Amino acid sequence: MHQDNFKMVSMIKNICLAMIGGSFLSLMIQTNSFLAKDTSPLFASWVAHGVGAITALTLLLLTYRLFSKQSETKSIQEKKKLPLWLYLGGIPGAFTVVLAAVAINAGVSLSSTISLGLVGQIMFGIVSDHFGLFNTKKRKITIKDIYVISLVMAGSMMILFGA
C-alpha cells in the first residue's frame, strides 16, 4: 500500500511539473514573439537560446555543487559511448521558437499556437512510438490515438476560430 501511495504522489508531482513546464513554454513563446516582432524570428531565437544556455549552465553548476558529493558521476569513457544525436536536442527547440514566433507574428494567437503545437507533439509522439524512433518502446497506433488527435485538433480549431 505504501508503494502505491508513493507512485501516486510521484505521478501527481510529475503532472504538476509538466503543467509548469507547459506554462514556461507558453511564456517563452510569448516573450520571444514580442522580441521577434521588433527584430526578427531568427534573432529572437538566438537571444532565447543564449539566455537559456546561460540559465541552464547556471543551474547545472548549482546542482553539481549541491549534489556532486552525494552521487557518483559517470566517467568520461562512459559518456563517450553516448550516440551523437543525443546532443542535438537544441535543434528542434530552435525551430520551435522560430516557427512559433513567425506564427504568432502572422496573427495566430498564443493559445492557438500552443494548442496546434500540442497536436504536432501528439502526432509525432504517436508516430515515434509506432516505429520505435529514438529507442522508444514500440506501440501500435490504435483507434483511440486517432480519437485523441481528432479531439485535440477540434479543440485547437475552436480556439483558433473562436467557436
PyMOL commands that set and color helices and strands:
alter all, ss='L'
color gray80, all
select helices_A, chain A and resi 2-38+41-67+76-80+84-87+90-105+110-131+133-135+143-161
alter helices_A, ss='H'
color red, helices_A
deselect
rebuild
show_as cartoon
